[in-house]
């Protein structure tokens, strides 16, 4: 077996299993993970955000951003990356209202 084909088959099987657990049995189309590492309160902290969804969700985040601009929730003018002008928790709540699932995992390393 070609290593690339093995890896693709393995990842498809893993994603299929995760898809059923997170989407309630629906078919998975996309998965993404964001890992943020840094310090919070002087302690090494890691945030992991996982999202699994379907193709119909593709434009929802962009739509929410446009609605926030129209409503005046985003005051900055010009071109900015989302992380520089959108308050994350409010944005995640808007995603949740529309049925998108994002799972947050937080790890704090500290000496006891």
C-alpha positions, 0 to 999 in steps of 0.5 A: 500500500502506498503511504499516502493512500494509507494515511488518507484511508486512516484519516477518513476513518477517524473523521467518520468516527468523530463525525458521528459523535459530534454531528449526531450521525450526520455526514462530515464534510469539514473539520478544523482545529485551532491551537493557541498556546501562551501564558494566562495569569503567568501560567502556560495555557493551551486552548484547542478549538475543534469544529466539525461540520457540513458543506452548508456551513461554509458561508455562515461565518462570513455572513455573521461578520457582515451582519456585525459590520452592518449592525455597527458591532465592528467599529474598525474601518478598512481591512483587518483580520477577524482576530483583530476586530471581532470579539470571539465569545460573541462570534462563537455565540452567533455560530452556536445560534445557527447550529454550529458546534465548536468544542473548546479544550483548555489546558493549564500547566502549573506546579502544585 
